[in-house]
Amino acid sequence: MVRLPEFRSRKLPQQVPRLAVVFFLAAVALIAARYFLIPDTFGETGHYRAAAVDTIIAHPKKYAGQQECALCHGSIMDERLGGNHRGLACEGCHGPAAGHVANPVEVKPVIPSEREHCPRCHAYNPSRPTGFAQIDPVAHNPLVPCATCHNPHAPEPPMVPGSCSACHGQIASQKAVSHHATLQCTTCHEAPDEHKLSPRAVRPGKPTERAFCGGCHAHDSEMPRQIPRINLRAHYPQYLCWQCHYPHYPEAS
């Protein structure tokens, strides 16, 4: 008589039911969170909450816009648009003005008379472009409000700089210890008078031909013999001289 093998019933490990319960509860929690946390208007007009636009519109209006300012302050607006602050909005210095527009008698805009305000843009920062008006607030007329000397709506320096070093101090310091120290800046640069008033709009010129530097440094130059000489035809003719030699301190090249 053949005896069949006995099969023992295999039970699931006790961890499996526990994990199943954990996953079930996690799924219930996610479904509940989705139901309670996802806004009602989500997905109506895209993958965002459609009612967000209405929420933003409901916020109280703080800024009026410079068009509103021009309605009452047209002459000041014209003056500002013709000056160096033409790119600034009125509320950039005077603060939010919607309240002033709604009630001009009771609500007055801020007048930035403290010295801490203007240096936010005009304190010295070497990363700013050449010609951007910058000062050292500690040394530049300390304790005197900026508006005492400068018209904030059309600021101009009290007087036109008399020398290039007024704006280009670092270059002047380098040139002072160079063999080019005795050369005037206008020897190499064509600087129109308008450059002093609008330095970024009207820029000085610089040599565009090798023959310019060759006037002093070419072999056939009539300048004093102690000046270094080169053969303009053979000495890297594909480059302008100042592309390799820093003209304000050529020894460093």
C-alpha positions, 0 to 999 in steps of 0.5 A, spaced: 500 500 500 502 506 497 502 512 503 501 519 500 506 524 503 503 528 508 502 536 507 502 540 513 498 547 512 503 553 512 501 559 515 503 566 513 508 569 517 506 574 523 509 580 520 505 579 513 498 581 517 501 587 521 504 590 514 498 589 511 494 593 516 500 598 516 499 599 509 491 599 509 491 605 515 496 609 510 492 608 504 486 611 508 490 616 511 492 619 504 485 618 502 483 622 508 488 627 507 487 628 500 479 629 501 481 635 507 487 638 504 486 639 497 482 645 495 475 645 492 477 649 486 484 645 484 484 643 477 478 647 475 483 651 470 489 648 470 494 644 475 493 649 481 488 652 485 483 657 481 480 661 487 488 663 488 486 669 483 480 671 487 484 671 494 490 675 491 485 680 488 482 680 495 488 683 498 488 690 500 491 694 495 498 698 497 501 700 491 498 705 487 503 706 481 506 712 478 501 714 473 497 716 479 502 720 482 503 724 475 495 726 476 497 731 482 505 731 481 506 732 474 511 737 474 515 733 479 514 727 474 517 731 468 523 733 472 524 726 474 523 723 467 529 727 465 534 726 470 538 720 472 532 717 477 528 716 471 528 709 472 525 709 479 518 709 481 516 714 485 514 709 491 521 706 490 523 712 495 516 714 498 513 707 500 506 704 498 502 710 496 495 707 495 492 710 502 495 717 500 491 716 493 485 714 497 486 720 502 491 725 500 489 729 506 490 724 512 495 719 509 502 722 507 507 719 503 514 717 506 519 723 505 526 719 506 530 724 509 535 720 513 542 718 510 541 711 511 536 711 505 540 713 499 546 709 500 542 703 499 543 705 492 549 709 492 554 707 498 560 704 494 560 698 491 566 696 487 561 691 483 557 697 480 558 700 473 563 705 472 560 712 472 554 710 477 554 715 483 557 712 489 560 715 496 563 713 502 557 715 507 561 715 513 566 720 510 561 724 505 558 730 508 556 726 515 550 727 518 548 732 512 541 729 509 543 728 502 537 732 499 541 738 502 545 738 496 542 733 491 535 734 488 532 727 489 528 728 483 533 730 478 540 728 482 546 731 479 553 732 482 554 739 485 559 740 480 562 737 474 568 733 476 575 736 475 579 730 473 578 723 471 580 720 478 574 723 481 570 717 478 576 712 476 580 712 483 583 705 482 585 706 475 588 713 477 592 710 483 595 704 478 597 709 473 600 713 478 606 708 479 606 706 472 611 709 467 605 712 464 604 716 470 605 723 466 600 722 461 594 725 461 588 721 460 586 724 454 592 722 451 589 716 449 582 717 451 577 721 447 573 724 452 567 728 450 565 733 455 558 730 455 561 724 458 562 728 465 555 729 465 552 722 463 558 717 463 554 711 462 550 714 456 557 718 453 563 713 453 570 715 452 574 712 446 580 708 446 585 706 441 582 702 435 589 701 431 596 699 433 599 705 430 596 709 436 601 706 441 606 705 435 607 713 436 611 712 442 613 705 442 615 703 434 622 703 432 621 709 428 618 713 433 621 720 435 620 719 442 626 719 447 630 712 446 629 710 453 621 708 451 621 701 450 620 699 442 617 694 438 617 692 431 609 693 429 609 688 423 612 682 427 610 683 434 603 679 434 600 683 429 593 680 430 592 683 436 591 691 439 596 693 444 592 694 450 589 687 449 595 684 452 598 690 455 594 693 461 595 701 458 594 704 465 600 699 468 603 696 462 609 693 467 604 688 470 603 685 463 
